[in-house]
Structure formats: structure tokens, C-alpha cells
Amino acid sequence: MDSQGDTPTSKYTGTPVTHQDLDLKHYHTFGCPCYVLDSGLQSNAIGPPKWDPRSSLRIFVGVSPYHASTVAMVLNPATGLVSPQFHVTFDNHFQTLKYLRSDTVPSFWSDLCQSSFSDDSDVELDLLLRPAAAVSGGASAPSPSVSGGAESTSPSGGDKHPSEPIAALSELDVASVSGTPPGHPPDRYDARFIDFDTAGLRRSSRSPALTDKAKSSSLNFKKLFGVFVAGFVTIGALYTSPFPSKMCLYTRTVEHSLAVGRLVDNTFNHVPTFLLASHLAQNEVYNYKEAMKQDDAPEFIKAMMKEIEDHEKRGHWTLIRRSEMPVNAKTIPSIWSYRRKRFPDERLEKHKARICAHGGKQQWGIDYWETYSPVVNWISVRALLAISKIQNLPTKSIDFVLAFPQANLDIDVFMEIPAGFSSDLRRTHVLKLNKSLYGLKQASANWYKHLTAALERRGFTPSDNDRCMFFKEGLIVLVYVDDCIIIGKNNMQISDFISSLRTGGENFEFTEEGSLEQYLGVDIRNLEGNSFELWQPFLIEKILKVFDNDTCNPRKIPALKEPLFKDEDGLPRKYSWNYRSVIGMLNYLQGTTRPDISMAVHQCARFTANPKLSHERAILYLSRYLKGTSQRGICYKPDVSRGLECFVDASFAPGWRHDIPDDPTNVLSRTGFVIMYAGCPVFWSSKLQTEIALSTAESEYIALSQAMRELIPFMRFLIEISDYILLNLPKPEVYCKVFEDNESCIKMTKSEKYTPRTKHIALKYHHFRSFVKRDIIRVLPISTKEQLADMLTKPLEIPTFEYLRKRLCGW
């Protein structure tokens, strides 16, 4: 038992430790053989026919998480199915194995049965020890076969179990246990197991016709159900195995288990085969049926009651009879969604239940029209955070409660009453929605229009460069769905604005989150002076948990020197973690707080469609770099003397290989650039160019043009907010320094001549020349050693990488 009071069995099965667990007689060896009493004998004294066995062989795999802590989960080796069982005899020391194929009767059988049953199980113990003839009373009945029976999924013993023989006490008993009359060959211990080489393989393209006997069998449904469940169990092994698909499902599962258990000396550490298929990813989002089966279902029911009360109190719907619906009007289903909401450090915050409309059943032009709604750009968020620190401006954040249903619907929508209500009421009544419920296709668009109209009534003007930013004299509001950042010249203006939202005619409901310390999963940590740091330690921890590499040594750089390529003929992946999911988390991390990993993440993200072992190893290498830098983010130390700057660089055809000369994607150049305001990085990018450049100068010029597409709108953004907040920049124009380390590229930006080397460059790359001509943008040379964007274009040596990271990220 560990320091938290958990045992290995409780951790594996997800069952809490009880006082019974502290009694060692309830512990059994994992994987040991065990023998389950016949289901007929569990319910009454009329057991199987005279020559049929009294119990069947199983394998102990843990305890049930849904029953008492002493209820065993056992695996049927003949079917591969696992079920909970009450009446079980355990062979904790594997002593009966040698008797399974021998003629001898275990002399310790009665002692084994006695040790496995408690005092209140005398009846079952007696049934195991009594002669079969005495128990069965000579009754004759058809015996279920191993191949035809279905494993019981309930410990009540209502269904017959496939049976394999066990040892008994006398010659008559031996015969009865073996399922053969006295004198027959001694095959009573020959338990039948799944044939791993043939299970799951289809024999013919045609389905065999059912015989008359099969058609008339009352067990036909159970047989089909058992086949379905067995197939479902093996699908998990299929998708977690890296072995060729030509192997049958069970063989692939076995091969995977051997690969996992292989030691450095080429011996095998045994892994139970079916445990691979039982591995499930952590999931705390449920539908109605799943939530009601959870141990904390009462907490979800309380959350359901609160959700319904909130909707009823706010008048989000009206209960009407079905006969009152307009002619030809249709209803859409309602869906319950449940979640255990946790803090970033994985502590449980609350149980959440949300009722949603099934937007997938809506039809365009009938149930909805417009669906688009914008979200704020991260470049705007980071820039305003830097400005607020430079100007020492107060900030606050608010979170709207049930945001979407606070907006009115633009069209009539009728929804079915959600599960949990009276079935009679659900048959006769429906809900006419008055507000935009979550799940409707137009819900987000309606909410954005509703909030925009409310802000405009209070004198705000939406930005021309970011439609989720609103200005008013002395105030700026950034909107990300239902989260808002408010920046003002003083706290009084912010408080007056919040009061107007709370008391206005829109009846907004929201919670005040206080000063800005956390936004969209990004923590904001104040440092000395006006410095601050954006970091995401909990996201990094979540990423590292996927790999479970606590024992690995950290790396000092995020990527190896050799660039990645498709590697179509490369080795398959070794591990089963979700490649795309990890890339998604890494991409959000690099785009918000970690520009130092942008290049490494982007080159791995290119191969999410068909990742190979080389791509997997690159992700693992990157995770080891994150392990050593998990407590770092991006530090902002505003310097008002620096103004607006942009560093641009390109790597010319970094992926070209002598051994793969015919792949055009290997010769695409990589663009990297960083936009900085007052010495603070506000936007960065690392990506491949979409066209093949014919020279280093051309690749640098294309990179410069791509950077200008982000820089020029940001310059307009700064001019726009300068009307509301004082900026340390000249007016009316915003001047920018662009640093480029290629002289030919700089000449191309200033010259309007089309030379033989440049005339083929498309006009779309010349769009910024007017800004250079008017001296609004000045392109200046810079040494490659000082080029911050160099780390966004290619892997670097450790000293160079650490120097540029210090200048860019502040650490």
C-alpha cells in the first residue's frame, strides 16, 4: 500500500480501498487460475446433468469496480470475455495447472475450496465438494458448449457459463467433473483456449447458412451477442498495434504484448494479452447514459437540476403541446453533456451538466442562416498586455455565465424535452426555444451580434483590424466568445462599464475574475518592475504525461540537426499515443507562449496524416526539451525606446536530400519571422513557403513579403488604438524597422526594376513596396548571429540557440 492508501489492485481496477481489502484473505494473485461454480448451482440445487462439470476454469484479472470489493473479475480463456463472479475458488499458487492434463486428482482440492469461501458460503462450498451425482439428482438437460455459450455479464448467475472441468475427490467425482463416464480417456483437464492464429480471420466472402438446429436454438441471440463483444474487445488491440494488418487480430495483440515486454537481453517480460485491449484514455466527458453509470452520478444529477433551474429562471424556453406547433415544423433532439471540470493542476472544480440542442439536425435556410462569429487574435492580446504594462494601465477580466442563451433567437426552433423528464410529458409536449441554446449552429453568431450591439449602445466602436476588439475613450475591450479583457485608464472607468453591463436592459449575467492573471489557459506572472511572463506549466505537464518519460534526461535543444521528411518507407511507429492530439497541444503551446519550439513543432505537424517512427522520435526528443524547460514561458520586459520591429529570415531548401531527389516538398524553403513591440514579441511564425524559390535571395524576399502580411495590419492596429491610448510612437504614421540578413533581398525591396533573376516573382510578393518607398517600413541589414528569426527556420547548435532564445524569450 502506498502513501495515499492505494494498493496495486485498486489502482489497476479503479476501485477504492475498503476495510475488507485490509484482510489478506481477500487478496489473490493476478493471472492465477480460478474455478467458477456452475450458474445453475449458484441459484438453486438443480445443477447441470450428471456427467457435466460443476465448475469452469477462469483466469483472475482483478476485482469489479461496480460491486463489492470481493467480487472477482475473471477472464474466460475459451471466449476472451471478462465478467464479474461471486462464487469462485482461487488457486493463488498455480498448483492445479499440472493436473489440467494429468490423470491424478489434486489431494489439496478440499483445502483449496475451503480457503476460498467464507463462513457464509457453506452452501456453495458444499456443492463444490459433493459428488456430482448427488448434486444433480440424475437430472438430464442439454449442456451449453464452450463455443456456443456467451459469457455472463452479471454476477447473478442467470446465464449458463461455458464450462471447463476441474478436479474432484473420488473416481465418480472425477468422472463427473471430466464430463465423461468412468473409464473414458483422461481428457477432463484439457481446457479449451482461443486459437490466436485463426481467431478473427474470415474464411470466406460468403456468410454460411444457418442450420435448422441453429435457427431453432434459444441461445442464438446470446451467440451473436458474444461474437459481437469478443470482436469489440479485439478492436482495441488492432488500433494499438504497430504490426502488419495481414496478421489476424489476436495474433497482432500477442505480438504487441511481446514487443512491449521485451527486455534488453531479448527475453520477454510477460504481459497479459487482453490487458492491451482494456487500455482506455482518460475521459471525463460523458453523455446521459455514461454519466448515470459513474460512481459520482448523484453529483451529475445535482448539476442537471441546476442547469434546468438556470434555464427556467431565465426563460430560455417555453413548454408547449405538440399540437400547438406550426404546420410542417419539426423538432430537433436535445442532448445532455457532462464533464468533470478541473483546475489546471487537475484538482476537481465541479461537476458540470449542460443541455444542448442537436445542431446536426438543423437545415440551412429553415432552422438557421448565418453561423460565422470571430474570435480575438493573440497578436492583439499580447500587444495590449505589453501596452498596459508600459502605460501602467489597470486590467480586469469577466466571464459571462451561460453566454449563448443570453442572446435572442432569430428564427423559431422547437426542441425535444431532454432525458430525465417524465416519459408521458416528453410524448405530449416540446420546448419552444426563446434563446440561443448551446449546440445550435447559429448560437455563436447570435451571441456575438448580441454582445456587439450592447457594446455599441455604450459608445464602443469595433476595430477595423480585429472585429473582437472594441474601443471607447479610455477603455478597450477584447472578446473571446464569453471571456472578456477590459483595459482602462483607471479603475473607475472599468467599474462604471461593468456596472452598466450588469444593470442594463440586456440582463447580462457574468462573474468578475479580478485583475488579469490567467486567460485562455495562459498564466500571467508578474516579475520585477513592469516585466511579466506568459507561461503554461499545466499544459506542458499534460503533454509530458502522454509520454511518461520521467526517467529520461532533458535535452537542451528542441530538434535534431537533420530535418524531417516524409519517410514513406520508414519503420512504423513504436508507441500508441495519439500523434495528432499531441501535435494539437504542442501547436497551441508554441503559438501562445513558446516561440522557441515553433520550428520543431511545425516540421512534426506536417506528417500527422501518416507519422512514422522518425517523426515519433522527433516528438519524443521535443518532449525531453520541454521536460527541462517546463517552468518557463516568454518573458516581457517592455522597452519604450525600441518601438515596432520585425525580424525576418528564411532557410533555402533545408530539406533537400541526395537520396530523395524527386520529392518537390523537400526543396521548399522555410520562412521565420518575429514581430516585436517595445522589445516584446507579439507574433511569430515558422512555416514552409508554398512555392519553390530558385535562390537564397528569392526565398528571403518571399519570407519578407509573408511577414509584411501580418506586420502591415498590425501597424494599422497601433494607429487605431493610439486614438484612445497614448503610445510611444510617432503619429500619424507608425514606422517599423525590418531586419533582414540578405543584402540581395534588401535591394529587391527598394528597386522597381525587373531583372532576369527577379521578373518571375509574382506580383503578390511586391505588395509592400509602397510602404518601403514612403519610408514607413525601413528594411535594414543585420548580422546572422543577431537574427532572432534564425531559430524559426532551422535547427541550431546549442550555443547559438541558447543565445537567441535569451534575446527572444528572456531566459
N, C-alpha and C positions, 0 to 999 in steps of 0.2 A: 504494500500500500504506500502511495506517495504522500507528499506533504499536504496535498489537497484532499486526501482521504479517498482517492480513487484507486481501483485495482485494475490490472491489465484487462480482465474480462469486462469490467464496467466501461472502460474506455472504448474497447472494440465494439461492444454491442450497444453502447449509448444508454445503458441502464444505470440508475442511481444505486449507490451502495446502501443496503439496509442492514438492520441488526442481524438478519438471518445470514447475510454474507459473511459476518464475522465468525460464524461457525464453520470450521474447516470441513465438516462432513458434507457441506453443500458445494464444495469445490470439486471440479472434475477436470481431468487432463484434456486439453484441447486436441481434437482429432482422434480421441480414443474410440474404440468400438463400443456400441451400446445396443441394447435389445429392448424393443418396444412391445408392450403387451398387445395382443390382438384387440382390435377395436370392439369386436363383439363381446369379449370378456371384460372390457372396460365398462360397458353399460349394463350388462347382465351376465348371468352364469351360462347362457347358451352360446357357446363359442363356435369355432369352426368345426368342420367334420372330423371324424375320428383320426384320420391319418394326416391331417393338416397341422402345420406348426402352430404353437401357442404364441410365438413372438417373432419378430423380424429384425434383421440386422440393420443398424443405422450407424452414422458417424457423428459424434458430438462436436458442434461448432459454436457453442456459446449458449447464452440464456436469452429468453424472449424479452424485448423491451416493452411489450404490451400486456404482460401477465405478471404473476408473482415471480419474485426473483429466483425461485427454484424451478421454474418451468424451463425445460431444456429446448434448444433449437437443434434439430437433428437433420442430417443430410441422408437421403436415400441414395445409396450408391448405384441402384439399378435405374433410377429415373433422373438423378441430378437435382431433385427438388428438396427444398428445406421447409420444415414445418415445426410448430411448437408441440411438445408432447409432455404429458404428466407422468405416465406410468412407464418408467424407464429403469433398466438395470445397467449400470456403468461398469465397464472393465477398464479402470483407470491405469492399470499396469500392462495392458495389452497381452494378458495371459491367455486369452481364449483364441488368439489368432492361429496358433499351431494346431488347434483342434478343428478348425473350419474345414480342413481337408483330410482329417485322420479318422480312424475308427474308434478312438478312445473317447471316453466321457470325462469331462473335467471333474476331478474329485472335489473341487472347491466351489462348484456351481451354487450349492445351497448357501454357502457363506457369502458368495458374491451377491446373490439376491437379497440376503438378509441385510447386508451393509448398504444396499441402495434404497431400501424402503424404510420410512419412519414408522413409528408405532401406530399411527392412524391409517396405515396402508396394509393392514394384515390380510384383508380380503384379496387384494391384488397379489401379494406375496404368496398366499396360499394357492392361488390359481397358477402361478408360475411353477410352483414346486409339486403340485398334484399331478398324478398320471393323466395323460390326455384322455383316455377312455372314460375315466371317472368324471372329468370336467364336461366333456362333450355330450355325455349321455348317449352316445351312439347315434347322434343326430347326423343326418346326411344332408348336405347342401352344396351347391356349386362353390368352388373356391376361386377367389379372384386371382388372376395370374399377375406376375410381375410386369409383364409387358403391357397388359391391358388395363391395370388399375391406375387410378390417379391418386397422387399423394394428398392426404388430408391437410387442409389449410386451417383446421380448427382443432384445438386440443380436446374438444368434447368427445372425440372418438366416434362421430356419427357415421363416417365412411370407412369402408374396408381399406386396409393398407396392403400394398404389395408385400409379400412375406418371403423371408429367407429363414432357414432353420437355425436353431441354437441347440446347445447341448442340454440333456436332461439327466435323470437319475437311475433309471433301470432299463432293461432291454426293451420292455414295452414302451417306456417313455422315449427311449432313443428312437424307436421306430416311429412313434407318433410325431416326434419333433422333426424327423427327417422327411416326413411326408410320404414314406414308403412302408409297406408291410415288413414285418420281421423277416430277415433272411435276404433282403434285397441288397444290391451293391451299396457300399457305404459312401454315397454322394450327398448325404444330408447336409454337409457343411459347405457345399460348393455354392457360395453366394454368387449371384449374377451381377455384373457391373456393366456400365456403359462401354460400348466399343468406340473408343476415341477416334479410330481410323475411319469409321464409316458413319458415325452419328452426324446428322446434318447434311449429308450428301444426297442429292436427288438421283434416283435410279433411272428414271425415265421421264420424258417430256409429257407422257400421258398419266393421268391420275387413275389408279387401279379402281375397278368397280367394286362396290361393296357386296359382300356375300349376303345370302339370306339370313344367316346367323348374325352377322354384324348389324344388318338392318333392324332385326328384332331385338337386339340387345338393349337392355335398360341402361347399360353403362356407356352407351355410345357417346353421349354428351360429355361424360367425365373423361373419356379417352381423348376426345378432341380438345377439351379444355387443358388436359395435362400436356398434350403436344404443344399447344399454344404457349403455355407457361414455360415449358422447357426451352422452346425456341427463343422466347423473350429473354430468358436468363443468358443465353449464349450470345445474344447480340452485343451485350456489353463487352464480351471477350473479342468480338470481331472488330469493334471500333477502337479498342485499346491495344491491339496487337500490331506490331510492325512487320509481320511475316507475310509472305506472298498469299494472295487471295485464292490460289489454287488449292491450298490446304483446306480441309473441312474445318468447321467452326471449332469443334472440340480440340482437334489437333493443334490449331493455331493457339488456342488457350493454353494447352500444355506446353507448347514451345515457348510461349511468352513467359510462363511461370518459371521454366528452366533458365531462360535468359536473365530474369530478374534475380534468381537465386544463385547464379554462377559466382564463384569466388575467384580470387586472384590465382589460385593454383589449379584452376579448371575443374574443381569439384563443385558440387551443387549444394546450395542451402535450400532445403525443401520449402516450397511454397504451396499450400493447398490450392488445387486447381480452381475451384469455383469462387475463391475469395476475390479473384481479379474481376469477375463479373459483378460482384457485390459492391465494388467501389463506387461511391456517389460523390459528386462535387457538392460542396456546401451550398445549400439553397434555403433561403429564408423568405421566399415569396411563394404564396400558395393561392390556389383557387378555393372555392367553398368546400368541396369535398375533402381536399387535402388538409385544410385548416381545422376542420372538425375532427380529424383523426390525430391531431397533435396533442401532446401532453398538456399544453397550455391553451387548449381550446376555450376554456372559460374566459381567459383574458381576451381572446379574439371576439368572443360573443359580447363582452362589455364594449369593445371597440366598435362592433356593429351597432349596438344600441346608441352609442354616442354619435356615430355617423348619421343614423336615421334621425335622431333628435336635432342635430345641427341642420340637416336639410329641411326638416319640418318647420323648425323655428324660423328659418329664413324664407320660407315659402318658395322653395325651388321647384316644387311640382304641385299638381292638383289631382286628387283622386277622382276619376270619373268612371261611369259604366261603359262597357264596350259598345253598347247601343248608342251612346252619345258621340262616338267618333264620327268624323265626316265620312261620306261615302268614298270607297276606294282607298281610304287611309290605312296604312299598315303600321304595326308596332315593330320596334327593334328590341332585341333581348337586353336584359340587364346582367351585369357581371360583377361579382364580388372579387376584390383583390385584397390580399392580406400580406402583411410584412412585419417582421420584427425590425423595427428601426433602431439602429445602433449609433453611438457616438463614433467619431473617427478612431478611437482607441479600442473599438469592439465592445465597449460596455453597452448593455441593453438600455435604450432610452425609453421606448414604449412599444406597445402593440398597436398596429395601425390597420384599420379596415377602411376600404374605400369602395364605394359603389360607383360603377362606371356604366356608361351606355356602350353597346356593341357597335362602334362606328363602322365596322366592316360590313354591316348590313345596310348602311345608308347608300343612297343612289344620288349621284351628282345631278343637279337640276330639279330634284324632287325634295330631298332632305337637306341639301346644303349647296352652297355656291362657292364662296371663296374660303381658302384654308391657310393662306400664307400669313406668317407673322415673324418679324425679325427678332434677333437677339443681339445684345451688345457685343462689340468686338473687344478682344483682350487688349489690343493696342490702345483703345480708349481708356480702359480700366487702369492699365499700368501708367499711362501718361498722366491721368488725373490724380493718381496716388502720388506720383512724383511732384506734380504741381502743388498739391495740398501740403506736402511736407516743405517745399520751398517757401510757400507763402504762409505756412503755419495756419492752415485753414481747418476748422473742425469738420468731422465727418460722422455720419450715422447711417445705419442700415435698418431697413424694415422688411418684414416678411408677411405677405398677405395670406390670410387663413382661408382655405377653400377658395382660391382665386378665381378659377374658371366659372364656378356657379355664381359669382357676383356680377357677371355680365348677362345681359338680356339675350334671348334667342331672336334671330331674325326670321324664323320660319317655325311653323308648328311641328313638334316632334312628339310622338307617343311611344312610351316605353313600357315593357312588361314589368310587373311588380317583382322585385328581387326575391331570391330564395330566402327562406326563413320565415316568410309570412304564411298565413293560413292558405291552404290549397284552395278552399272554396272562394276566398277573396281573389286569388290570382286568376280563377276561371272567369269571374264576372266583372272584374274591374281592371283598369290600366292607369298609368300615370301620364298625365299631360305635362310635359316639361315647360316650366316658366323661365328657367335659366339655363345657361350652357353647362351641362354636366360633363365631367371628365369622360373622355372616350369618344365624344362627338368629334367628327372631322373638323368642324368649324369652331370648336371651343377655344383654341388658342388665338385664332384670328379675332373672334368676338371679344375676348379679354383684352387683347392689345388695343382694339378700337375703343373699348370702354375706358381703359386707363388713359389712353392718349386724349380722348375728349375731356376727361376730368382734369388733366394737367393743363390743357389749353384753356379751359374755363378759369383756371387760376393764373393765367398770364404767362404760361410757359410756351416756348417755341421749339418745335422739334429740329434737331440738327439736320443740315443738308448732307452731311457726310456720314452720319451714324444715326439711323432712324430710331434707335433706342436711347438716345441722349437728348435731354430737354434742358433749355436754358431759360433763365429769368434773372433779372438784375440781382446779383449777389448769390444766386443759387444755381446749382447744376444737379440734375437727377439722371442716374443711369439705371436702366431697367433690364433685367434678365428674367423674363417670364414673371414670376411672383416675388423675386428678390430685387430690392432697390437700394442703391447707394445714393446718399444725399451729401453734397459738399456745399458749404455756405461760407459767407464771410464771417458770420458769428453764430453762436448757438441760438440766439433769439430768433433769427430768421428761420433756422431749421425747425425750432419748436413751433413757431406760428404756422409753418407749412404743414407739419404733421398734424396739428390740431385741426386745420381746415380739412384735411383728409378724413379725420375721424368724425367730425361733426357735419360734414357736407351732406348734400342730398343723395349722394351715391351710396351712403351707408357702408363705406369701406370697413372691413374688419381686418386688422393686421396686428402683429406683435412688433414691438421695438426691440431690436437686437443690441442697442447701445452703439458705442464707437466701433469703427471698422477694425475687427481683429481676425475675422475669418470670412471668406467669400468664395462660394462655389468650390469648397473643399480645399482652398488655399489659405494657409495660416499666414497672418501678417505679424511679424515680430519686430518690435521697436528696438533699435540699437542706440548707441550714444549719439547725442546731438539730434540732427534731423535725419539720421540714417535709419533704414528699416530693411527687413529681409522678407522675401516671399519664399515659403518652403512648404513641402507636402510630405512630412515624415510618415504619415499613416498610409498614404498611397504607396510610397516606396516599400513600407513594411508589408503591405498587401501583395505587392509584386514579388517580393522575396519569398513569401510563404508558398508561392506556387512551386518554387524550385527546391525548397527545403535543403539549402546548401549552407547550413550553419557552420559546417566544419571546413568549408573552402576558404582559401586565402583571398583577401581583396586584391583587386587589380588597380593600377594607377592610371590607366587609360581605358576608354570605353570600347575601343575597337582595335583589332589587329591591323597590321600594316597592309596585308593583302586584301583588296576589295572583294566583295561578294559578287557572284554571278549566278546564273540560273541553275547550273549543276544538274541538268536534267537526268544525266546518267549516274548521279551520285548515290551514295548509300541512303537508305530510308532513315527517318527519324528514330531515335532510341527511346524517347520518353513519350508519355501520353498526354501531357498537359496541353491545354488549348492554345495553339500558336496565335490565332487571331485575337483571342481575348487578351493575351499578354501584350501583343502589339498595340491594341486599343488603349490599354492603361499606360504603356510607355509613351505613346503618341500624345496623350493628354498631359503627361508629366513634362515631356520636352517642350511642349508648346506653351506651357504656363510658367514654369519655374526653373527648368534645367536646359538652357541652350547648349551646354557642354556635351550633351548626348544626342543632339539633333541629327547629326550626320550618321551616327551609328544606328539610331532608331530607323531613320528613313531607308537606309540600304537594306535593313532586315524586313521592313514593311513591304518592300517590293515583291517579296516572294511568298506572301500569305496564301496565294492560290495553291501552291504546290511546294511547301517547305521541305527541304532535305536535311540530312544530318549536318552539313556545313552551316546551314542557316540556324539550325537549333544550337549549335555550338557557339555561334556569334551572339545569340541571345543570352546563353549561359555566361559567356565572357562579360557581356554588358552588365548582367546581374551581379557579378562579382565586383565590378567597379562601383555599382550602386550600393553594395554592401559596405564598402569602405567610406562612402560619402552620403550615407542615408540621412544624416542630420544637417545637411547643407541644402541651400537653395540658390537664390540670386539676391545679392546684397545691393541696395541702392544707397549711394552717397551723392546726393544732388550737388552739382557744381554749376552755379548760375553763369559762370563765365564761358561755358562750352556751347550753349545753345543747342541747335539741331544739327546732328551729324549722321552720316551713313557710311558704313564700311562695306565695300563690295569686293568679292573675289570669285574666281572661277578656277576649276581644275579641268584641264583639257583632256578629254577621253581617258579618264582614270581607269576604266575597266577593260581596256583593250588587252587581249591576251594572244600570244603567238599560237597557242594550241587551239584557239577558237576564233579563227579569223573571219568567219562568215556570219556572226551574230551582230546585227546593227545596233542593238541596245547596248552593247559593250563599249561603243565608241561615243556614246552621248556624254557630253560634258556636264559637270555638276556646278550649280550656282549656290553661292552662300552670301548672305548679307545680313547686317545688323543695323537697325535704326535706333539712334540714341537721342534722348532729350535731356539736357543738363547733365550729361555723363551717365544717364540711367537707360539701360536697354529697355525699349518699349515694344520692339518687334524684331523677330529674326526668322530666317528661313534657310533650309537646306534641301534642295531638290534637284532632280535631273532636268536638263533642258530638253525641250520637246523636239528640237531639230538638231541635226548633226552640224557642228561647227567645223570649218575647214582649217582653222588656225587658232593659236592661242589668243591672238588679239580679237578674233571674232567671238570666241567663247566668252572673253572678258566683256566685250561690248554687249552681247546678249544678256549676260548677267546684270550689267549696269541698267539695261532697259527694263528687265524684270523688277529690279529693285525700285526703279522710278515709279512703277505702277502702284506701289504701296506708299512711297515717300510723298508723291505729289498730293494725293488725297489727304495725307496726314498734315501736310503744310497748310492746306485749306482748313483743316480741322483746328489747327492752332490759331489761325487768323480769326476763325469764327468765335472761339471761346475767349479771345483777347478782348472782345467787346463786353464781356461780363466779368472776367477776372484778369487782373494785371499780370502780364507775362514779361519776362526779361528778354524780350526780343524786339527788334525794330518793327515799326508799323509804317505803311500798311502791308508791306511785303514781309514774308518770312524767308530769310536767307538760310541756305543749307550748304554745308561742306560735305562733299562726297569724296571719299578716299579710295583711290584705285592704284594698284601696283604695276600697271602695264602702260607704258608710255604710248604705244600704238593705239591703244583703246582711248586714251585721253585725247589724242589728236583726232580720232574719228568723231568724237563728240563735238569738237569745235569746228571741224571742216565740213562744208556742204558739198564738196566735190565727190563725185562718184568715180573712184579709181577701179582698175580692173580687179583689184583684190576685195573691193567692198560693194560694187554695184549690185551684186546678187542678194545682199542683205535686204530682207523685206522691209517695207515702209513702217510696219508696226514696231520695229525696233528704233525708229528715229523720232518717236512721238515727243520726246522730252527735249529736243534740240532747241526749241524756242525758249525754254527756261534757262538753258545754258547761254544762249545768245543774249538774253536780257540780264544775265548775271544774277539771276535768282538762285540758280544752282551752280556752284563752283566745283568743278572736278579737279582734285589736287592729287599729286603723287604721294605715295607713302611707301616706306620700306616693307618688304615682305615680312620681316621679323616683327613689325609693329601692326601688321594687318590682322585685326580681330576676326575678320570673316574667314581667315585661313583655316581655322579649326572646324568650320562648317562645310568644307569642301573635300577634305581627305583626312585619313588618319595621320597623326603626327607623332614624332618622337616624344618621350616623356618630358624632357626639359622644356621643349617648345610648347607642348600642350599645357603644362602647368603654368607657364608664364602668361600665355594668352588667356587661360581660364581665370587667373588672378585679375587681369585687367578687365575681363568681361563680366565675370560673376562675383568678383570681390573677395575670393578666397583661394 
